Amino acid sequence: MLSEDELALLEAIRESGSLSRAAVRLGKAPSTVSHAARQLEARFDALLFDRRRYRLQLTPAGQLLALEAARLMLDVSRLSRRVKQIAGGWEDRLWLVSDELLEFEIFTPVIRAFDALESGVALRITHEVLSGTWEALRDGRADLIIGATNEPPAIPKLRWFELGVMDWVFAVSPRHPLAKAQEPLQRETLAQHRSVVVADSSRSSEGRAYGLVGGQATLAVPSMQAKIMAQRQNLGVGWLPRHRVAGLLKRGELVEKAMADPREPNTLYVAWRGDHEGRALSWWLDQLRQPRLAKRLIKGLEITG
Protein backbone atom coordinates (compact mmCIF):
# COMPACT_ATOMS: atom_id res chain seq x y z
CA MET A 1 0.00 0.00 0.00
CA LEU A 2 1.28 3.45 -0.89
CA SER A 3 1.19 6.35 1.51
CA GLU A 4 -0.71 9.49 0.57
CA ASP A 5 2.62 11.27 -0.04
CA GLU A 6 3.80 8.53 -2.41
CA LEU A 7 0.54 8.56 -4.29
CA ALA A 8 0.70 12.35 -4.54
CA LEU A 9 4.25 12.05 -5.89
CA LEU A 10 3.17 9.69 -8.66
CA GLU A 11 0.28 11.93 -9.61
CA ALA A 12 2.41 15.08 -9.59
CA ILE A 13 5.04 13.56 -11.88
CA ARG A 14 2.45 12.04 -14.21
CA GLU A 15 0.62 15.35 -14.64
CA SER A 16 3.54 17.80 -14.62
CA GLY A 17 6.11 15.83 -16.66
CA SER A 18 9.14 17.06 -14.71
CA LEU A 19 10.72 16.77 -11.27
CA SER A 20 10.98 20.54 -10.87
CA ARG A 21 7.30 21.19 -11.65
CA ALA A 22 6.29 18.23 -9.49
CA ALA A 23 8.35 19.68 -6.65
CA VAL A 24 6.63 23.05 -6.99
CA ARG A 25 3.25 21.34 -7.00
CA LEU A 26 4.12 19.34 -3.90
CA GLY A 27 5.81 22.27 -2.14
CA LYS A 28 9.10 20.40 -1.79
CA ALA A 29 12.67 20.79 -3.02
CA PRO A 30 13.51 19.05 -6.34
CA SER A 31 16.20 17.00 -4.59
CA THR A 32 13.64 15.75 -2.05
CA VAL A 33 11.25 14.72 -4.80
CA SER A 34 14.05 13.00 -6.76
CA HIS A 35 15.13 11.09 -3.67
CA ALA A 36 11.54 10.02 -2.94
CA ALA A 37 11.14 8.81 -6.53
CA ARG A 38 14.27 6.65 -6.32
CA GLN A 39 13.20 5.27 -2.94
CA LEU A 40 9.87 4.28 -4.47
CA GLU A 41 11.63 2.46 -7.29
CA ALA A 42 13.90 0.69 -4.81
CA ARG A 43 10.91 -0.31 -2.72
CA PHE A 44 9.22 -2.03 -5.67
CA ASP A 45 12.49 -3.07 -7.35
CA ALA A 46 11.16 -1.72 -10.65
CA LEU A 47 11.76 1.17 -13.01
CA LEU A 48 8.78 3.46 -12.44
CA PHE A 49 9.96 6.69 -14.13
CA ASP A 50 11.21 7.11 -17.69
CA ARG A 51 14.06 9.66 -17.49
CA ARG A 52 15.33 9.28 -21.06
CA ARG A 53 13.09 11.88 -22.67
CA TYR A 54 12.64 15.60 -22.27
CA ARG A 55 9.47 15.01 -20.29
CA LEU A 56 9.69 12.81 -17.24
CA GLN A 57 7.05 10.11 -17.66
CA LEU A 58 5.80 7.09 -15.81
CA THR A 59 6.80 3.75 -17.27
CA PRO A 60 4.05 1.17 -17.87
CA ALA A 61 4.89 -0.24 -14.45
CA GLY A 62 4.63 3.23 -12.95
CA GLN A 63 1.31 3.84 -14.66
CA LEU A 64 -0.05 0.57 -13.26
CA LEU A 65 1.18 1.43 -9.79
CA ALA A 66 -0.35 4.91 -9.93
CA LEU A 67 -3.73 3.69 -11.17
CA GLU A 68 -4.01 0.75 -8.80
CA ALA A 69 -2.75 2.76 -5.85
CA ALA A 70 -5.34 5.47 -6.53
CA ARG A 71 -8.06 2.84 -6.70
CA LEU A 72 -6.91 1.27 -3.44
CA MET A 73 -6.77 4.64 -1.73
CA LEU A 74 -10.32 5.34 -2.86
CA ASP A 75 -11.43 1.94 -1.56
CA VAL A 76 -9.76 2.61 1.78
CA SER A 77 -11.45 6.02 1.98
CA ARG A 78 -14.83 4.47 1.24
CA LEU A 79 -14.23 1.73 3.77
CA SER A 80 -13.31 4.30 6.39
CA ARG A 81 -16.54 6.21 5.74
CA ARG A 82 -18.57 3.00 5.91
CA VAL A 83 -16.96 1.98 9.20
CA LYS A 84 -17.80 5.38 10.71
CA GLN A 85 -21.32 5.10 9.26
CA ILE A 86 -21.94 1.72 10.88
CA ALA A 87 -20.38 2.88 14.16
CA GLY A 88 -22.82 5.81 14.10
CA GLY A 89 -25.82 3.46 13.98
CA TRP A 90 -26.52 3.72 10.25
CA GLU A 91 -26.87 0.61 8.14
CA ASP A 92 -24.53 -0.11 5.24
CA ARG A 93 -27.58 -0.45 2.97
CA LEU A 94 -31.34 -0.62 3.31
CA TRP A 95 -33.49 -2.82 1.07
CA LEU A 96 -37.08 -1.66 0.73
CA VAL A 97 -39.67 -3.84 -0.98
CA SER A 98 -43.09 -2.42 -1.74
CA ASP A 99 -46.08 -4.31 -2.99
CA GLU A 100 -46.55 -3.54 -6.66
CA LEU A 101 -49.84 -1.82 -5.76
CA LEU A 102 -47.91 1.22 -4.52
CA GLU A 103 -46.50 3.57 -7.17
CA PHE A 104 -42.83 4.44 -7.00
CA GLU A 105 -43.57 8.09 -7.85
CA ILE A 106 -45.07 8.62 -4.41
CA PHE A 107 -41.81 7.52 -2.78
CA THR A 108 -39.59 9.99 -4.66
CA PRO A 109 -39.98 12.98 -2.28
CA VAL A 110 -39.34 10.65 0.66
CA ILE A 111 -36.14 9.43 -1.01
CA ARG A 112 -35.02 13.04 -1.52
CA ALA A 113 -35.61 13.76 2.17
CA PHE A 114 -33.61 10.67 3.09
CA ASP A 115 -30.76 11.73 0.78
CA ALA A 116 -30.65 15.09 2.58
CA LEU A 117 -29.58 13.26 5.75
CA GLU A 118 -26.29 12.38 4.02
CA SER A 119 -26.19 9.12 5.97
CA GLY A 120 -24.22 7.21 3.37
CA VAL A 121 -26.78 4.38 3.45
CA ALA A 122 -27.28 2.81 0.03
CA LEU A 123 -30.98 2.39 -0.80
CA ARG A 124 -32.31 -0.49 -2.86
CA ILE A 125 -36.00 -0.34 -3.76
CA THR A 126 -37.77 -3.19 -5.53
CA HIS A 127 -41.32 -4.52 -5.62
CA GLU A 128 -43.14 -7.81 -5.26
CA VAL A 129 -46.76 -8.90 -5.68
CA LEU A 130 -49.13 -10.43 -3.09
CA SER A 131 -47.43 -13.39 -1.32
CA GLY A 132 -44.07 -12.39 -2.78
CA THR A 133 -43.96 -9.28 -0.58
CA TRP A 134 -44.12 -11.20 2.71
CA GLU A 135 -41.83 -13.85 1.27
CA ALA A 136 -39.16 -11.23 0.52
CA LEU A 137 -39.03 -10.27 4.22
CA ARG A 138 -39.03 -13.89 5.36
CA ASP A 139 -36.23 -14.89 2.98
CA GLY A 140 -33.97 -11.90 3.69
CA ARG A 141 -34.59 -10.11 0.38
CA ALA A 142 -36.02 -7.10 2.21
CA ASP A 143 -35.26 -5.11 5.35
CA LEU A 144 -38.63 -3.36 5.19
CA ILE A 145 -41.78 -4.21 3.25
CA ILE A 146 -44.46 -1.65 2.45
CA GLY A 147 -48.04 -2.34 1.40
CA ALA A 148 -48.12 -6.09 2.04
CA THR A 149 -51.64 -7.56 1.87
CA ASN A 150 -53.35 -10.27 3.95
CA GLU A 151 -52.64 -11.03 7.59
CA PRO A 152 -48.97 -11.05 8.68
CA PRO A 153 -47.57 -14.61 8.48
CA ALA A 154 -45.34 -16.33 11.05
CA ILE A 155 -41.89 -14.79 10.60
CA PRO A 156 -39.28 -14.77 13.42
CA LYS A 157 -39.08 -11.40 15.23
CA LEU A 158 -41.70 -9.93 12.87
CA ARG A 159 -42.93 -6.44 13.67
CA TRP A 160 -45.61 -4.59 11.76
CA PHE A 161 -48.27 -1.90 11.70
CA GLU A 162 -51.21 -1.13 9.43
CA LEU A 163 -50.56 1.31 6.60
CA GLY A 164 -54.22 1.70 5.68
CA VAL A 165 -57.21 0.15 3.94
CA MET A 166 -57.72 -0.08 0.18
CA ASP A 167 -61.22 -0.16 -1.37
CA TRP A 168 -62.00 -2.05 -4.56
CA VAL A 169 -64.48 -1.82 -7.41
CA PHE A 170 -65.44 -4.50 -9.93
CA ALA A 171 -65.10 -2.83 -13.31
CA VAL A 172 -65.44 -3.79 -16.95
CA SER A 173 -65.03 -2.06 -20.28
CA PRO A 174 -68.26 -0.52 -21.63
CA ARG A 175 -67.74 -2.82 -24.65
CA HIS A 176 -67.68 -5.96 -22.49
CA PRO A 177 -70.82 -8.19 -22.40
CA LEU A 178 -70.98 -7.78 -18.62
CA ALA A 179 -71.36 -3.99 -18.96
CA LYS A 180 -75.08 -4.40 -19.60
CA ALA A 181 -75.60 -7.61 -17.60
CA GLN A 182 -78.23 -7.68 -14.86
CA GLU A 183 -76.95 -6.80 -11.38
CA PRO A 184 -75.82 -7.96 -8.98
CA LEU A 185 -73.53 -10.25 -10.99
CA GLN A 186 -73.65 -13.86 -9.84
CA ARG A 187 -70.69 -16.22 -9.64
CA GLU A 188 -72.12 -18.35 -12.43
CA THR A 189 -72.24 -15.35 -14.76
CA LEU A 190 -68.75 -14.24 -13.82
CA ALA A 191 -67.29 -17.70 -14.47
CA GLN A 192 -68.08 -17.35 -18.16
CA HIS A 193 -65.71 -14.42 -18.64
CA ARG A 194 -61.93 -14.08 -18.39
CA SER A 195 -60.54 -12.33 -15.35
CA VAL A 196 -57.41 -10.15 -15.42
CA VAL A 197 -55.10 -10.76 -12.44
CA VAL A 198 -51.73 -9.40 -11.35
CA ALA A 199 -49.36 -12.36 -11.22
CA ASP A 200 -48.24 -13.28 -7.68
CA SER A 201 -44.44 -13.04 -7.43
CA SER A 202 -44.07 -15.77 -4.80
CA ARG A 203 -41.11 -18.05 -5.50
CA SER A 204 -42.05 -20.82 -3.06
CA SER A 205 -45.78 -21.28 -3.75
CA GLU A 206 -48.31 -21.08 -6.55
CA GLY A 207 -49.36 -17.69 -5.22
CA ARG A 208 -52.87 -16.35 -4.96
CA ALA A 209 -55.34 -14.12 -6.74
CA TYR A 210 -58.43 -12.24 -5.58
CA GLY A 211 -61.98 -12.46 -6.86
CA LEU A 212 -61.71 -15.61 -9.01
CA VAL A 213 -64.39 -18.27 -9.27
CA GLY A 214 -63.76 -21.94 -9.95
CA GLY A 215 -62.84 -22.74 -13.54
CA GLN A 216 -62.63 -19.09 -14.60
CA ALA A 217 -60.13 -18.27 -17.35
CA THR A 218 -57.44 -15.75 -16.38
CA LEU A 219 -55.04 -13.34 -18.00
CA ALA A 220 -52.04 -12.78 -15.70
CA VAL A 221 -50.28 -9.43 -16.12
CA PRO A 222 -47.18 -7.97 -14.42
CA SER A 223 -48.65 -4.95 -12.63
CA MET A 224 -51.80 -3.19 -11.47
CA GLN A 225 -51.20 -0.55 -14.12
CA ALA A 226 -51.18 -3.30 -16.75
CA LYS A 227 -54.34 -4.80 -15.24
CA ILE A 228 -56.19 -1.49 -15.46
CA MET A 229 -55.03 -1.06 -19.05
CA ALA A 230 -56.10 -4.60 -19.96
CA GLN A 231 -59.57 -4.06 -18.55
CA ARG A 232 -59.90 -0.71 -20.34
CA GLN A 233 -58.97 -2.53 -23.55
CA ASN A 234 -61.70 -5.13 -22.97
CA LEU A 235 -59.24 -8.00 -22.41
CA GLY A 236 -60.99 -9.20 -19.27
CA VAL A 237 -62.71 -8.17 -16.04
CA GLY A 238 -61.82 -7.89 -12.39
CA TRP A 239 -61.38 -5.87 -9.21
CA LEU A 240 -59.51 -2.56 -9.33
CA PRO A 241 -58.44 -0.02 -6.65
CA ARG A 242 -61.38 2.40 -6.48
CA HIS A 243 -59.35 5.58 -6.09
CA ARG A 244 -57.03 4.77 -8.99
CA VAL A 245 -59.87 4.32 -11.48
CA ALA A 246 -62.31 6.95 -10.17
CA GLY A 247 -61.68 9.17 -13.19
CA LEU A 248 -62.07 6.29 -15.64
CA LEU A 249 -65.41 5.38 -14.05
CA LYS A 250 -66.57 8.99 -14.15
CA ARG A 251 -65.70 9.31 -17.85
CA GLY A 252 -67.33 6.00 -18.72
CA GLU A 253 -64.08 4.33 -19.80
CA LEU A 254 -64.84 1.67 -17.21
CA VAL A 255 -68.20 0.55 -15.85
CA GLU A 256 -68.72 -0.40 -12.19
CA LYS A 257 -70.79 -3.53 -11.61
CA ALA A 258 -72.54 -4.53 -8.40
CA MET A 259 -71.56 -8.03 -7.26
CA ALA A 260 -73.50 -10.71 -5.42
CA ASP A 261 -70.23 -11.45 -3.57
CA PRO A 262 -68.62 -8.06 -2.82
CA ARG A 263 -64.91 -7.91 -2.13
CA GLU A 264 -63.91 -6.75 1.33
CA PRO A 265 -61.41 -3.86 1.57
CA ASN A 266 -57.77 -4.91 1.96
CA THR A 267 -55.62 -3.87 4.90
CA LEU A 268 -52.09 -3.05 3.79
CA TYR A 269 -49.18 -3.50 6.19
CA VAL A 270 -45.68 -2.19 6.85
CA ALA A 271 -43.42 -4.88 8.32
CA TRP A 272 -39.80 -5.51 9.29
CA ARG A 273 -37.64 -7.81 11.39
CA GLY A 274 -37.13 -6.55 14.94
CA ASP A 275 -33.52 -7.80 15.03
CA HIS A 276 -32.40 -5.40 12.27
CA GLU A 277 -33.29 -1.90 13.42
CA GLY A 278 -30.78 0.77 12.46
CA ARG A 279 -31.18 4.51 12.10
CA ALA A 280 -32.18 4.35 8.42
CA LEU A 281 -34.91 1.79 9.07
CA SER A 282 -36.18 3.82 12.02
CA TRP A 283 -36.29 6.96 9.85
CA TRP A 284 -38.34 5.23 7.16
CA LEU A 285 -40.72 3.78 9.74
CA ASP A 286 -41.29 7.27 11.15
CA GLN A 287 -42.15 8.55 7.66
CA LEU A 288 -44.54 5.69 6.93
CA ARG A 289 -46.36 6.32 10.21
CA GLN A 290 -47.22 9.82 9.01
CA PRO A 291 -50.96 9.81 8.08
CA ARG A 292 -50.41 12.08 5.05
CA LEU A 293 -47.88 9.76 3.40
CA ALA A 294 -49.83 6.63 4.31
CA LYS A 295 -52.99 8.11 2.77
CA ARG A 296 -51.17 9.04 -0.44
CA LEU A 297 -49.75 5.54 -0.76
CA ILE A 298 -53.12 3.89 -0.24
CA LYS A 299 -55.00 6.27 -2.50
CA GLY A 300 -52.36 6.12 -5.21
CA LEU A 301 -52.21 8.12 -8.41
CA GLU A 302 -55.49 8.51 -10.23
CA ILE A 303 -55.30 7.59 -13.90
CA THR A 304 -56.26 10.62 -15.96
CA GLY A 305 -55.21 9.65 -19.47
N, C-alpha and C positions, 0 to 999 in steps of 0.2 A: 504494500500500500504506500502510495506517495503522500508526503505531507502537503499541506496547502501551499507552502513556499515552493516546493519542487514542482507542483502542478502549475503554479503561477509562472515559474521560470520557463517551463515548456511552452506555455501559451504566449508569453512575452516574446520569446525567440521566434516562434512560428509566425506571429503576426507582424513583428517588426523587421525581421530579416537581418538583424545585426546585434552583436553583443552590446555595442554602445547605446543603441536605441532601446534595447531591452533593459539595460541598466537604468536609463533615465525613467523608463516606465515603471520599473520596480523601486526606484529611489535608492539605488545602491551603486557602488563603484563598479566600473567595468571589470576590474581585477577580481572582485568578489563574485560577480556573475560568472566569469570565466572559470573560476575555481569550483563553483557550485556545479557548473555544467560537467566538468571533468569528474567530479565526485559521483555525479549521477551515472555517468558512463561506467565508472569503475564499479559502482554498486551493482549494475546489471550486467557487467562484463560484455558490453555491446556498444557499437558505434551508434550514437543517437543523433549526432549533429554533423552535417556535411559542411566542412570548412574549406572545400576546394574552390568554391565559386565566390563571385563577388558578394552575393547575398548568402548569409548564413541560413541554412535550411535544415529541417528535420529529415533524417534518413527514414526509409520505410519503417524501420524498427522504432524510431523516435515518434513517428506519426501514430503507430499502433499504441505505443505507451501513452502518448498524450490523450488519444481518444478513449482508450479503456480506462485510464486513470480518471478522466473527467466523468465518465459514466459511473465509476465506482464511487467517486466523491458525491455525485448526485444521489446515488442509492443510499449512501451513508447518511446524507442530509435528510432524505425522506424517512429513513428508518428512525433517525433521531426524533423527527417531528411526530412520527407514529407512536414511539415509546412515550413521549410526553403527553400525547393525546390520550392514550390508554391510561396512563398514570393519573390523568385529570378526570377520569370517569367516563370519557367518551369511548364509544365503540370504534373498532377499526372500520367496520362497514355495517350498514343496516339494510336488510332485505325486506321490502314491503310487498305484499301480495294483496291485490284487491280483487274482489269478485268482478267479473267482466261487466256486470250490471252498472258499475260506477265508472263514469267517464273520466279519463285522465285529465282533460282540460280543467276540471274543477280542482285538481290537486296542484296545478302549476303555481298559483300564488302562495300556497303553503310551502312548496319547494323553495321558492324565492326567499321566503321568510327564514327557512331553515338555513339556506346558503349564507344569509346575512350574519348568522352566528359564527361563521368561520371556524367551525369545529374540526374540520378536516375529515369528518366521517363521509365515507363514500356511500352514496345511496344507490340501491338497485330496486327498481319498481317493475314488477311484472303482474300478470293477471291470470286467474284460473276461473273455472266455471263450476258452480254447484258443489258437488262433493270434492272436487279438486282443490277448492280453497282450504277447507279444513285439512285435507290430506297434506297440503304443502306445509302447514304448521307442524303436523304430526311427524312428517318425514324430514324436517330440518331444512326445507327449501323456503322457509319464511321465518323472519323474526317477529313479524306483525302482520296479521291478516285483517282486511277491512271489507265489510259488507258481506260476510259469510252468511248463508241462509241455513235454515233448519236449526234444531236444537244443538248446542255444543256437544260434541262426542266426548268419549273418555280419552283424554290426552294427559300424560303426567304433568303436574304442576300448571295445568291450564288455568288462565285467568281471562275474564271477558266482561264486556258490558254491552248493552243494547245500543246500536247506532240509531235505529228508528224503524218505522213500519212502512212498507211499500204496498200501495193499493194497485189492483190489477183490473183490467177490462178485457172482456172477450170481444175481439174485433175482426172484421172481415172486410175485404174489398167490396165496394158497391157493385162490382161485376160478378161477385161470387154467388152461387145459387143460394147460400145461406142468408144472403143480405135481405131477401124477402121472405124467408121461411118464418113460419108461425112461432111465436115465443110463448113461454120460455123454451129454448132448445133442449131436447131430450138427448140422453146418451146415445140412443139408437140412431137418431138423426146425425149426430156428430160423428159417429163411427164410420159413416159413409164418405167422409171427406178427409183429405190429408191435412195433418197438423204440422206446423212449422215449430221446431224446437231448437234451442241452443244446445249444442253438443256438450255434455258433461266432460270435463277434462280429467276426471279421476284416472289414475294409472293402475290402481289395484282392484277396481271393481267395474262392473258394467255401467255404473253411473245411474242417474235418475233423470226424470223429466216430469214436468207438472202438467196436469190437465188432460192426460191421454186416457182414452178408453180402450178396452181390450180389442185387439185386432186392427186398430186404427193405423193407417199408413202415415209415415212421418217423413219430413224433409229436415235433416239436421244441418244447421248452419253454424258458423264460427262465433257469432256475436249477436247481442240484442239488436244492435243497429242493423245487422244483416237480416235478422228475423222481421223487424219492422218493415224493411224494404221488401222482403219476400211477400209479406202479407199485403202490402200496398200494391204489389205487382200481381196479385191474385194467384200466388203460387201455393197457398195454403191458408189455414186459419190458426188461431190460438190466442193465448193470453198475453197481454202487453202491459207495461207499466203505465198507469193511467196518466200521470203527469207528463210523461214523455210524448204521448200521442194526443194530448188534449187538442192541440191545434189541428191535427189531421182529422180528428172526429168533428170538430167544429166546421171545417171546410168540406166535409163529406168525402174526404179521400179514404177514410175508413168508416165503417158502420159498427156501432156497439150493439151487441146482441145480449138479451137477458137469457140467463142459463138456469135450467132446472137444478143444477148442482153448482152453485156459485163457488168461486175460489176465495178462500180466506186470505186476508192480507199476510204478507211475509214479514217477520221480524228479521232485521239484518244485524249482525254482530261484529264487534271489534274484539280480537282475541290475540293473546301472546302467551309465551311460556314464562312463568314467574321466576325461573332461575336464570334469566338472561335480561336483566333490567339495567341498562346503562342510561346515560344522560340523553342520548339521542332518542331512544325508545320512549323515555319519560316525556320528552318534549312533544313527540308526535301524539302520544296518548292525551296530553293536555289539550292539544289542538282539536283532536277528534271528539273530545268531551264538550267542546263549545257548541251550543245549540244551533248557531247560525251555520257553521260548516256542516254539521250533521244533517241539517235540513236541506242544504244545497245538494249534498251527496245523494240523499234519498230522493229528492225531487228530480234531480238530473237536469239535463238540457233539453228543453222542448224542441222538437223537430219543426222547423218553420218552412223548409223548402223541399 
